[in-house]
């Protein structure tokens, strides 16, 4: 066993400085037969716990430390040029470990100024059980010895300076020695640097004179000598430099690697005690970190209750009486059982904590989701209003949430309104104490594509070329550079070019997987019974300044902290916005009291009209809705669970069984009650558990364990479970063969099956959004637009829905518009905050003044009534958006008079302050401003400026002038385009909104385009031959007639352009046939079919008509006298008939 121990080491948690992982360090130490190893990352303890566990697993002693930044006089100082030094601190015991955490937390919370810093004061307060070493050349003692510093390079001090430096160094050594009695070491390093050649002999003299032991270290930053080049590249990534930059941060040589004991002994053969002392120092360390598991904060218990359990029992029983009119024995037994488990597992406090902040949110009008995850399966949670999903109604299982046979922390994930989630976190922070609540750190890593991009920049490979190289790396989170090189021929071609390209990949491979930066967990918040630094080291978020743990989510619970998930769900914000708009005309409307069997809602969903409907808006899901024709929330739950990778393969079986096209088959007749809502298909994890209970006599707790084993495919345990399952089934009267058959049926579903509790909770939210869309379309779309005002792509998509929903969006109006989109007489009025350059604070003032003193009467009246004189950019934006059209339609004239109007306003405000306005009436003064007359803009210019200000056209559309041509030549809508057969010619008249020129693998130019019709946008492509033909003609904002074909692109479709021309020259395509797809749910309605016949007769013509049921391939041709004349009106009328699912023109 080697006696030498490395005590100064930087892992990749020294972000973008350390180029080796903790596991790499540990493996290296084991391979060199070292007995111990230290971690001393720069200014943080991010990796300390992981390092501790890895060392323990490997059988070597972990020494937890940190290389601190120290500003001796004052950690809080923010003065520029205030120097900080490096100092190594190592914990010798659990007490020392806690002192390290305290110090590191203080450094971030109180001393952060470019770096997290401590000072002499904090060292005095937290020095117990810590070893201190003098650190590297940046340490205080070394810096004193090298005074004065010279930026041009190291210059030896004069003899006089040297003696003076030595005396000052002695003073600080004495201070450290007194503070750390028997635990202060002077550290020697030798990387062949001039500074070290000068200071090392002086350090030895100092140590001997002051009776301080010496140690030697190597300040490791990478594992092997040959890794120095990769480390240099990593430094460039961190400092945003290029390797060929002359004046940049770099290490002086390649000596900062993990050296063996022999190498260190040779290096310090002149002072062997320094080598020996590293082992002696390691022997002083005896850390045994205790992992108590989650320790819940104390809850406030009101009188007369004595314990958390008593109080929860009371609340649950009281809540049950409020939730149900009649308490059946089944209900009471379930509640009592759950309470018994919760109390036995010591989790009443957890339920009370979650209940408290949810109750606070609801009492303050903050929308809270009905549930999320397996917690929705708890009747206790429903009774105490943590959730709003009735578990008995949907056969949800408590054991899926909390299993006494598999002890783990319960986990309520709670959705809050996206806009107000922060208020709930603020409440929890104030309630439990700012020092006891924080967020959780996460780490970004250098993944394959990112690291190649970073290293390419460092190596000065042109941006376009690096982008192209990265495009060959598959978008797979598990992808590695090695795998990409093996699977992608183009990448290997670059690698084989040699030179900088080979260096790119070799360097990237060495840096791949290293930690790059910190961020915060999206939802996780921790609450401690005591100050958080008692459990874990803390850091601060660079963006918000908020407190966060330095340990990740997987580690904090072991340390005694409880994680709560506060998720922000925009859909809850959307529902609240919609509800607020509805209440303007129906004051008592309550989304929680809507019918769950609304015919209008399910009819809309069965037609696939689910744009904007939570969880159901994707094109694929819309197709499934059409086929499945859901008529209950239970149907939505099943579709929500099935439309995922894995279970998707069972969708056809589910739909065909539901529609009666194939018989419903149960694995065993005894399972009908469990599987009847999903027509014999095992969809949910809960069903897997129930099958095990019914067939093999498992308890639900045991069944949950079986489900997990099956889901994780733990083969060794599966064999044991099969024996248990078979034996249990035989005892219950089933044959062993039948039991085995059912067991093997369950296996794939345990992996595929979805958590029904979560599916129910989110399907209830989905149903609410569908109900709002079906019954209050204007309010619903207005709320969606408000919700997505800062998301241009979604915003534009929702704007395009208006005509499809037969809704008008009125231009912004200074006298009608609010801050957000609102509804007036069935029309949506554009929100002022949706206009570019118009801030929300300004809008609030505009609306507040209007509500207080009435409508604005003129442009100058508007300007004069604002609290502060508005700026010209605000006014110009409002004018261009058409917000003043109701006062003055000539937008050009208003724009031309803005500066004069502002000057006039300035004068009147000065007169008011001087008291002169009292000499004249206000109206008389207002009327003295005269606009200079300017011709108005053309309609095209108005449309252009509208798009500039709002991202879309509102008072018209450049395509309006081609209305007749569109009616004549364009026979499909964008909604129908995905239903068209592929390889069929299609006409479009559209505006080009974006052109992106690309290159094929053969280096030929092609183009990806965004095309906008009046209905919306579609992605299009011009392959090389077509692009070569039309590249000179096609330009942004141009309007063209296109002919092409539809092709699939993942879950969406592409328009492949074959011809392009001026819109006027586009020729209509011949009609082969008109296919009408009928809805099976309306076929029994003779009146509906008669209605279709009447429309066809009214538009009688020569085009043959075919009828098909649903999307069946078999079609029936109508008699020749039932042909149809093509017209936009005819197509529109037929499509709107209830019996018609779709109409496609071939």
N, C-alpha and C positions, 0 to 999 in steps of 0.2 A: 504493500500500500504506500503510495506516494505521500510524503509528509508536506510537500509544498501545496499551497492552496491559492488559487486566483481570487483576489479580493476586490478588484476594481474592473467591473465588466459591464458593457453596455449591450443590451439586447435590442431587438427591433422596437421595443416599447420606448427607447430613446428615439422618438419618431424621426424618420428620415436622416438618422445618424448611425444608429446601430444596424449592422447589416447581417445579423444572425438571429435565429429564433431561439427561444428558451429551450425547446426540445433539442435543437442542435447543440447548444451549450452543454446540456446535461449528457447527451450521448458522447460528446467529445471528452468530458470529464471522466465518464465511466471507462471509455476506451483507454484513457491514460492512467487508469487506476487511482484516481484522486479521491480522497476521503470526504471532501467538502467543496462547496462552490458558493460564491456570493453573487448577488445581483445588485447593481448600483446604477440604475438608470438616471438620466439627467432630470433632476427636479420632479420626478414622479415615482409612484409606486404601482402604476397600471398593471405590471406583470408580476407583482410580488407573490400573490396567492397562487397563481398558476405555477410559478417557479417553485414555490414551497411544495406543492403537490407532486410536481414532476420529479423533484429531487427525492422526495420520500419514496415514490414508486420505484426509482432507480437505485435506492439503497445508499444514497450519499447525503451528507448533512447539508441542509439549506441554510445559507446565511443571508438574511434579508437586510438590505440596506438601500441607500439612496445617495446619489451625489447631489447634495443640496447647493443652491445658489444662496450666498450669504451677503447681505449688506450689513456689516457689523453694527453700525450706529442706529439705523432706523429702517425697518422693513417697509414702512409705509411711505417713505420718501419717494417723490415723483420728480425730483430734480434731474435735469439732463446731465449726463456725465457722471452720475452717481454710480460708482464702481461696485460691482458685486464679484465675489470670489466663489471658488468651488470648495466644498468640504464633504468628505465621506463620513457617513454615520451608519453603523451596523448594529442591529439589535442582538443582545445576548440572551434575552428571555422574552416571555410574553409581555412583561411590563415594558421592556425596551421596544418591542414591536408596537405596542399601543402608543408609546411616546413618538415613534417614527410617524405613525398615522396622524397624531396630533400636530406634529411639526409640519408635515407635508400639507395637511389641511389648512393650517394657518398661513402657510406660504402662498397658497392659492387664494384664500378668502381675504387676507389682509395685506399680503406683500406682493401681489401680482403687478408687475410693471415690466413689460416685455418678457420677463421670466418670473416664476413663482419664487419668492425670496423669504428667508427668515433673517433674524438678527441675533445679536448677543443676548438680548432680553429673553427671547423665546428659547434659546439654547439653555439658558440658566433654569428656566421653568420646566424643561422637559429633557434633562440630561441623564436621568436615572436609567441604568441598565443599557446604556448605549456606548459603543466603542467609536472613537473618533480618530480619523487619520487625516493627515495634512493634504491629501489629494495630489493633483497633477500640477503642471506648470501654472495653471490658472488658480491654484490654491493661494490663500492669503500669505502663508509663510514664504512660498516661492516668489510671489509677486513682490513682497518686501525686499527679498534678497536681490532681486533683479532691478530694483529702482536705481536710476530713472529709466523708464521705458522709452524705446525708440521705434517709431512706426516703420522705419525703413528696414529694421532688422535688429537682432540682438547685439548690444555693445556692452562689454564688461564694465561694471562700475569702476571708478577710480578706487585707490586704496582707502582714501578717506571715506568715500561713499560706502565702500564695502564694510568698514568697521561700524559705521553709523547704521547701516542696514542690519548688520548682525545683532546689534544691541536691541533694535526695535523688534527683530524677529524673536529674540530671547524673551522679551516682554510678552509677546502673543503666545509663544510656546508655554510659558509659565501659566498664562491665563487658561489655556486649554487643558494643561496638565492638572491644574487645581480643580477645574470643572469636571474633568473625567479622570479621577484618581485611579491609576493602574489600568486605565482604558484609553489612553491617548498614545498614538503611534505616529512616528514620522515616516512618510512614504517616499521610497526611492523608485524612480523609473529611468529606464535607459533605452531610448529608441535611436541612439546615436546622434542626438541633437546637441548643438553647441551650448544651449542653455542648460541642458542636463549635465554636460561635462563640467560646466562651471559650478552649478548649484549642488550636485550630489556630494562632493567632498565637504562642502560647508554644512550640508544637512547632517552628515555623519558627525562632524565636529559638534554641531548644535545638539544632536541627540545624546552624545556621550557626555557633554558638559552639563546638560539639563537632566540627565538620567532618564531619558525617554527611549523606549525600545524602537528599533527600526524594522520596517517590513519593505519588501519589494513587490511591485505590481507591474502589469503591462498595459493597463488602460485599454482593454480589449474592445474592439469594435467589429471584428469579423473573425471567422473561425480559422481559415487557412491563409497562408501568405498570399496565395494566388487570388484570393478574394478582394485584394486591395483595390483593384481596378473597378470591380462592381461597386465597392463601397464609395469610391470616388464619384461614380455616376450617381449613386444615391444622394450624396452631398449636393450634387448639382441639381437634382430634382428638388431637394429641400430648400435650396437657396435661389431657385429659378435661374440658374446659370447654365452655360454651355461649357463642355469640357475644353474647348479651344479658347475660352476666355482667359486672358492673361492675369487679370486682377480679380481673382475669386478665392473663396475659402477652399483650402485643400489640405490634406494631411501631408507631412513632409516626406514620408517614405512608406514602405509596406511592412513595417515592423509591429503593427498594432493587432496582431493575431493571437490565437490561443496557443501559447507556447507550452512545451512539455516541461517537466521538472528539470530535466537535464539541460534544456536550453536556458532556463532561468538560473540554474546553478552556474553554468558557464558564464552567463552575462554578469552575474554578481559574485564571481569567485573571489573577488577582492574583499567582499564583506559577507561571508556565509551566514552570519547571524540574521541578516535580513530575510534570507530564504527560510531558515529554521523558524523564525518568529511567525511566519504566516500560518504554520501548523499550530503553534501555540495559541495564536489568536483564535483560530477556528475551534480549539478545544475549550475556549471560554464561552462559546455559544451553545445554548441549549434552549431552543425554541420549540414549544409544543402548542401550536395554535389550537384553541378550543373552537369547535363548531357546534354551537348550541342548537342550531336550527332556528326557525322563525320565532322571534319573541314579539308578541303583539303589544302595541301601545295600550295603556290603560284607558278604559272607557269610563265616562261619567255615568254612574248608576243612580237614578232618582230614588228617593224614599218611597215605599218601605223596603225596596228590594236590596238584598244583601250581596248577591253575586251576579255576574254577567249571565250565568245560566238561568237564574230565576227570572231576570228581566226579559231575556229572549223568549222563555216559555210563555210569559205573560203576553208579550207583544204578538207572538205567533198565534196563540189561541184567540186573542182579541181581534187580530187581523183576519183570521179565518171566519169569524162571525160576521165581519164587515164584508168579506168577499162573497160569502154564500148565504142564501136565505135559509137553507136547511143544512145542518151539519150531520151528514150520514156517518154511520160507523166506519165505512171505508175511508172517508175523509179524515176522521179523527184518528183512526189507526195509523194511517200514512203519516199524519203530522207528528204523532207521538213517536213513531219509529224514527223519523228523520231527526227529531229533537234528541232522541236517545243517542243516535250516532254522533251528532254534532257535539253533544256534551261529553260523550265518552272520548272523542278525539280532541277535546279541549279547544273547540273553535267558536264558542258563542261570541267571544269578543270580535272575531273577524266579521261575523254577520252583523254585529251592532255597528262596527266602524263603517262598513259599506252602506248599511241602511241609513246611517247618519248623513253622509255626504250626498246620497241620492235624495233624501228627504229635503236637505237644504237646497239642492239644485231645483227641485220641483217647487218648493215654496217661494223661490225667487224667479219663477217663470222660465227656467232654463230647460229646454226639452231634453228628456232622457229616453233612451231607447227602451223597448219593452223587454229586452234581454239580449244576451249574446253568449254563444258557447254553451257548454253543458250545464251551466248554472240555471238555465231556464227549466231544467228538469226537477228543481227543488220546490216542493209545496211550501216549505218554511219561507223560502225566498219570496214566493208569490204572496204569502200571507203578510209578510212584513214590508211589502211593496218594494223590495229590491228589484223584482221582475214584475212584468204585467202579462206573462204568458201562463195560462192555466194548464199545469202539467198533466192533470188527469184527463182533460178533454182530448189531448193529443197523445196519450199513452207515453209520456216522457218518464225517464227513469232517473231517480235520485242517485243510484249507484254509479251511473255514468259520470256524475259530478263528484261525489264523495263516497269512497269505498272503504269501509272499515277493514276490509281484508287486504287493502293495498294503501297503506298510510301515506298520504301526500297532502300538501297544502291545498285547500280549496282555492279556486281562482275565478273570481267574478270579473270578467271583462265588461266594462260599462261604456256604452256609447253616449256621448253628450253632443249637444248642438256645437257644430264646428266653430262658430263665432264666439261662443261663451264658455268653452271648455276651460279656458284659463282662469275664469272666475271660480270654478269649483276647486281647482288646484290651489288658488289663493286662499280659499276658505279653509281647506285642509291645513295649509301652511300656518295660518293664523290660529286655528283651533288646537293643533298639536305642538306648535312652536316652530319658528323658522329654523332652529338648529336641528330639528328632528325630521324634517321633510326635504326631500331632494329628488332629482331625476337621476337617470341611470346612463352611464357612458356606453357608447358603442364604438367600434373601431372599423374604419374603412381599410381595406387591404389592397395591395397592388395585384389585382387580378390580371389574367393573361392580356386582354386587350388594353387595359389601362397602363400596365407596366411597359408594354411595347411602345405605346404612344409617348409615355414619359421619357423613356430611354432614347427614342428617336429624336425628340426635341433636344435632349442633352448632347447627342452626337451630331446635331445640326443637319439632320436629314430633312429636306424640304417638307413643309406641312402637307401639301397635296399628296406627296409620295407616302408619307407615314400614314395618312388617312386611307390611302389605297391598300397599303400593307395590312392595316388593321381590319379592313373590310373582309379580308380572307380568313380572319379568325372567327369561328362560329360564335353566335350569341348564346352561349350556354354558361350559366353560372359555375358549372363544374369543369369547364374547359381549362386545360393547361396548355402552355406553349408547346410542350413535348407532344401532346396529343394532336394539337393543331398542325404541327410540322409533319406528323405522320399521316394525317388525313387530308391535308390541303396541299395539292401539288404546287400551286402558285407560291405558297409560303416557302416551300423547300427550294424553289427556284431562286428566290431572294437569298435564302440562307447560303446556297451554293455559289452565289456570286463572289463570296469572300469579302475581305476588307471590312468596311464599316457595317455591311449587312450581316456578316457572320458575327461581328462584335455585338451588334444590336441584339440578336437572339440569344447569344451566350450570356451576355450581361443581364438581359431580361429574365432568363431562366434562373439566375442566381438571386435576383431580387423578387421574383414572383412569390406572392403570398405574405410578404412582409407587411407589417402595419404601416399605414400611410398617414392617417389623421384620425382625430376623434370627432364624434358627433353625439347627439343625444338619442336615446330610445324614443321612438315616436309616441308611445303612450305610457310607459312605465314610470311610476312614482313610488318612492320608498318612504315608509314611515317607521321611525324607531321609537322605542320606549324611552331611550336617552338620546343625547346628542349623537348625530350620525357618526362623527369621527371616533366615537367609542367603539364602533363596529368595523368601520372601513375608512380608508383614506378618501378625502374629498378633493374635487377640483371645481373649477368654475367654467361655465360655458362662455367661450370667447364672444359669442354674438349677444347673449342676453345678460351675462353676468350671473346667471342663476347657479345654484349649487347642484352638483351631481356627484355620484359615487365614482371612484376610480376603478371599482371592480364591476364586471359585467353582470348581466341579469342572472346568469347561471351560478354566480359565486355569492351574490349578496344574501340569499336566503340562508345559505350555510353559515353565514356570519351573524345571523340574528335579525336581519331586516326583512320586512314584509313588503312585497311588491303589490301595488294596486295599479290596475290598468285604466287610465282615463283616456278613452279614444274620442277623437273628434270625427263625427259623421255628418257630412254635408247634407245628406238626405233628411236628417232631423231638422236642420236649419231650413231646408226647402219646405218641409211640411209646415213648420211654424210660419214662414213667410206667406205660404198659401192660405193658412188658417186666418192670419191677420187680415188678408185681403177679403176673404169670404165674410168675416165678421163685420165688415163695413156695411154689408147689406143683410146679413143674417147674424145678428149679434150673439145668439146663443149657440152657434155652431161649435161642435166639439168633435175633433177627429177620433177621440176614443169612444164615441157613442154611435159611430156609423154602423150601418147594417153590414154584416159579414157575408150576406147572400145577395148583394146588389146585382140584379140581372144586367143592368147597363154596363157595369164594370167587367163582368165575365164575358159578355158579348164582345166588348172591345178587345179583351185579351185573346179571345178565341179567333178573332180576325187578324191577330198578329200585330195589332196596333199598340205596341208597347214601348215606343220611343219615350225616353225620360222615365220609364218605370224602373224603379230600383231593382237590380239583379236580373232584369228581364229585357234589357234594351239592346243586347247584341243581335246582329242579323241572324245568327244561328239560333238563338233562343226564340226569336220571333217566328222562325220557321217551325220550331217545335211547338210553340203555342198554337199555331194554326192547325197543326196535325192533331194535337192532344185535346183541344177544345176544353180547357179547364172550367169546372163549374163550382169549385169550392176551394177554400184556402188549403185544405188537405191535398188537393191536386197540385196547387202551386208549390207546396212543400216538397212533394215528390219530384216535380220537374226541376226545382232548384237543386235538389240533392243529386239528381241523375245527370244534369248537364255539366259534367266534370270529367276530366280524363279518367279512364277506368270504367266507371259505371255507365258512361255514355253508350257503351256497346249494348246495354239492356233497354235503351229508350224504345226501340222498335217493338220489343216484346211487351213493354209496359203499355204503349199506345194501342197496339193491336188487341191486347187483352181488354183494355179499357173500352175500346170501340166495338168489342164483340166479334172482331174478325178472326180471333183464335180463342180457343177455350182457356179459361184460367186454370192453371195447374199448380197445386200445392205439393211441396215435398212430402207432406203427410197431412191427412185430414185434420189432425189435431192442431195444425198451425193456421187454420183458416182465420181465426180471430186476429192473429198477429199480422197476417199478410194480406187481408182482404182490401185494406185501403190502398195497397200498391199492386193489386191484381196479381198476386202470387209472386211478384218479383221482390227479392230481398234488396232493399234500398238503403236502410239505415243500420248503423252500428247497434242501436237499441234492439232491432229485430234479431240480430245475431245473438244478442244476450238472451232474449226471450225464447228463442228456439232452443238454446242450450238448457234453459230452465225447464221448458215443457218436455223435451225429449229425454234429457239425461239427468234431470233433477238437480242441476246446479243451483246454488243460490245466485242472486243477481250479482253479488260481489264476486263470486267465483267466475261467473260468466263474463264479467268485465275483464278479469285477468286473462281468461281464454281468448277474448276478443283481441287483447293487446298482443298476446303471443302469436296469434294467427296473423295479425296485421304486420308484425315485425318479422314474420317468417322465421321464428326461432326454432329450427328443426329439432334440436335436442329436446326442447320442452314440448314441442308438438307431439312427438311420439308418446311422451308420458300422458299428455292430455287426451290423446286418442284412446288409450287404454281406459282412462278414467271415464271418458264420455261413453264408451261402449258398455262398460260395466254398469254405469248409471242408467243407461237406456234399457239394458236387459232387465234390470230390477223393476223397471216401469212397464215391462211387458213387450218391448220392442225386440226384434231379432238383432243379433250382433251385426249382421250384414246390412240391415236397413239403417242401423245407427251409424255405421261406418260411412255409408252412402251420404247420409245427411251431414256428417262431420265434414266430408270432402266438398259438399255443396257450400258449406259455410266458409271454408277457407278463403276463397278469392273475395267473397263479399266482406269479410272482416277487414281486408285491406282496402277494398273499393268503397265500402259503405261510408255514408256521411253521418255526422252527428245530427240526429233529428232535432235535438233541442235548439241547436243553432239554426238549422234550416227552418224550423217553425218561427223562431223569433224574427229572422230576416224576411221570411215570406209574409209575415204580418205587416212589416214595414212596407214591403213591396205592394201588398194589397192596398194599403193606405194611399200610396202614391198613385196606384191605378185608379182607385175610387175618385181621387181628386181630379185626375185627368179626365175621367169619363163624365163626371158630374159638374166640375167647375173648370173647364178647359182654359178659359182666359186667365183666371187667377193662378192656375197651376203653371201655365207657360210663363206668365209674368214673374212668378217666384223663381222659376228655373233661370230666367234671364238675369235676374238680380243675383242669384247664387253664382252664376258663371261670368259675371262682368269682368273679372280679372283673368279669365281663361279664354283667350281669343278663339281658339279652335272650337271649343264646346259652345261658346257664345254664338258663333256664326252658325253652328249646326242647329242650335235651338231657334235662332231667328228664322232659319229656313223651314222650320216646322209650322210656322204660323199659317201659310196658305194651305198646307195639308190638313190643318185642324180647322180650316175655315175661319181663321181669326185675322183681324187687321191689327197691325202695329202702327199706331199713330206717331208722327214725328214728335220730338221733344217740344214742349210748349212751356214758356216761362210762366204761364198762368194756370196750367193744368198738371204739369209734371211734378212729381215728388222726387225725393232723393233716389228712390228705387223705382222700378217699374210698377205701375199700378193699373187698375182697371177702371174704365169709365164707359158706362152704357154698353158693356159687352166687348169693347175694344181695349187693347193694351196700349197704354201711354208710356212712351219711352222715358226712362229715368234719367234725370240730369247728370247723375254720377257716372253714367255710362258714356259720357262724352269726353273725348281726349282733352287733357289739360284742365279739366274741371274737377277740382278737389272736393272731397266729401264735406270738409268744413265750410267751404264756400257755398255749397248747395244747401247745407243746413241753415245758413244765414238767409239765403234767398227765400227758402220755403217758410222759415219762421217769420220773416218780415211780411210776406204775402198773407199768411194766415192771420197775422195780427192787424194789418192795416189795409187789407183788401188787394184786389188784382192790380197789377202794374198797368198803367195807362199808355205809356210810351217808352221809347228807348231811353230818353233822358230821365224820365221818371224812375225807371229801373235803376239807373246809375246813381241817381241822387239819394235813393232810399236805402242803399247798402250802408252797413255800419262803417266800413272803410271804403274809400274809392277803389273800385275793382281795377285789376290790371288789364292791359290791352289784350293780352293773350287769352285770358278768360272770356272777354267779350267777343273776340274774333271767333273763338271756338263755338260759343253759343250761337252766334250769327250763322256761321257756316253749317251748323247742324240743323238750322231752321227753327231754333227755339223762339225767335222773335217774329216768325211769319204771321202770327195772329195780330201783331201790332203793326208790322210793316213788312210787306212781301218782298220788297226790293233789297235783297241781301247785299248786293254790291254797294248800294248806297250806304247801308249801315256800316259796312266795313270801312268804307272811305271816310266816314265821319267819326270813327272811334277816337282818334287823337284829339280832334276838336272838342268832342263831347267831354272827354276827360279833362281837358283844359278848362272848359266851361264849368264842369262840376267842381274842379279845384277852386275856381274863383268864388262860386256860390258858397262853398263850405267855409272859405275864409271870411266872406261877408257875414255868414251866420255866426261865426265865432266872434266877429267884431260888432255884432248887434245890428248890422245894417239891414238885415232881411226884414226886420220889424217895420221898416219904412214902406215896404211894398207887400202885397199879398204873395204868398208862396206860388200860387197858380200863375200870377202875372210874370214872376221871374222865370218859371218853367217854360212859359210860352215864348220867351224872348230868344230861345235857342232855335236857330233855323238850320236845317240840314242842307248841305249842298247837293244838288241833284246829279246822279250818276246813272247811266243806263244799267239795267239789271243784267246779271249773268245769264247765259244761255242755259237751257235745261241740262245739257251735258256737263257744263261747268258746275252747276248746282249738285248734280249727282256725284261728280268727282270730289267736291269738297265734303259732301256728306260721308262718302266712304273714307275720306281722310280723317274725319273727326270721329266716326262711329264704327268704321270697319266694314260697313255694308251700305247699300242703297236703301233709302226709306221712302222718299216722295215719288219714286218711280224706279225704273231699271233700264239700263242701256239696251236691254233686249226687247223692251216694249215696242220699239219701232218695227220689230220683226214678228209681231204677234201673228199676223196672217200667214207668214211663211212657216212659222213653227207649227201652226195648226194644220197646214197642208202637208208638211214633210216629216214632222217628228211625231211618231205614233206610240211612243212609250214614255212613261214617267220614270223618274229616277227610283221611285219606290218599287216599280215593277221590274226594273232592269236585272235584279238578281235572279228573277224567276225565268228569264228568257233562256232558251236553249243556246248552248255555246256554238260558235262557228256560224252564227246567223248575222247577216248584215243589219246594222242599226244606224239611223240618222240622228244627229244631235246638232242643235244650234246653240253655241255656248261661248262664253267669254273666257279667255285664258287668264287665270289669275296668278299662275306661277309656272316658270319653265326652269327645269334643272337639267343641265346637259351632263350626261354620264358617258363613260367609256365601257365597251364590252371587253371581254377577255382578249379579243383580237385587236384591241385598241381602236375600235370603230366608234364614232360618236352616235349616241342615241339620246332621247329626251324623255324625262318624266314630267308630266304636266298636271296641273290642277285645272279642271274645267268647271265653270259655274253656269248653271242654268237658273231659271227663276225658281226652281224647286229646291235647289241645293247644289252641292258640289260632288264631283266624281273624279277619281284619279284616272289618268290616262297615260298611255305610253306610245311613243313613236320609235319603232325599231330602226336600225341604221339606214336601210334603203329608203324608208318613208321620210325619215328625218332629213336625209340628204336632199330629197326632192322638195321639201317644204320649209326647210330651216330659214331661208331668207324671207319667207312670207309671214311666219308665225312670230308674234311678239306679245309681250305682256299687255293686258287690258284690251287686246284685239278681240273682235267678235268674228267667228268663222262658222261655216257649215262643215260638219265632219261626218264621214261615213266610216264605220269600223265594226269590230266584233267585240263581244263580251267575253272576258276570260276570268277564271277564278284566281284570287290572290289571298290565300289563307282564308279568313272568315269573311272577307269582303270581295268585291269584284273590281276588275280593271276594264277600262275601255281601250281596246287596241286600235289606234287610228290607222286607217288605210288610205284615206283621201281627205284633203282639206281644200276648201274653196271659200269664196265670198258667200255670205248667207243668201244673197239674192239668187245665186247660181245653183244652190243645192236642189237636186231633183228628188222628187218623192220616190220611194221604193215601191215596187209592185207588191200587192198583197196576195199571198198564197192561200191563207185561211185565217179565220178569227176563232181562237179557242177560248171557250168560256168554261171555267172551272167552277163547279157547283159545291155549295156547302152542304155536307151530309145532314147537318142538324136542322136544315130548313126544307129538306126534300119532301117531308110529309105535309108541308103546308101548300095545299093546292093553289091558294090565292097567290103565293109567292111565285110559283111557276107561271101562273096566268099573267102576272105582272111582267115577267121577263118576255113572254110571248108578245104582249102588247107593245113593248118597247121595240122589239125586233121588227114587228109589223109596221110600226110608225116610221122606222128608218129603213124600209125595205130597199134592197139593192142587190148587186151581183156577187158580192164577196161571200164565199161559202162559210158557214158557221158550224162549228163542232162543239158538242157538250161533253164534259168529262166530270166524273165524280172525284172531288178532292184533287189530288195530284196523281190519279191513276193514269197509266199510259193509254189504256183503252178509251177511245172516244167515239161518240156517235155523231154522224153528220146529219144536220137537219135537211129536210127536203129543199129542192132548188128554189121553191117559192118562199123559203124562209131565209134567204140571203140578206146581207146587211150592207147598206151604203156607208162607207167610211165617213165619219165626221167626228170632230172633237166632242160635240154635244152628245152624240149617240154613245160613244165610248164612256163618257162621264156618267150618263144616266144608267147604263148597264152596270158599271162598276159599283154604283151606289146601292144597287138592289140587295136586300138581305140574303137572298138565295145565292148570290154570286160571290165566290171566294176570290176569284181573280179573272182577269181577261188579258190574253196575250195575242198580239198580232204577229203572224208569221209571213 
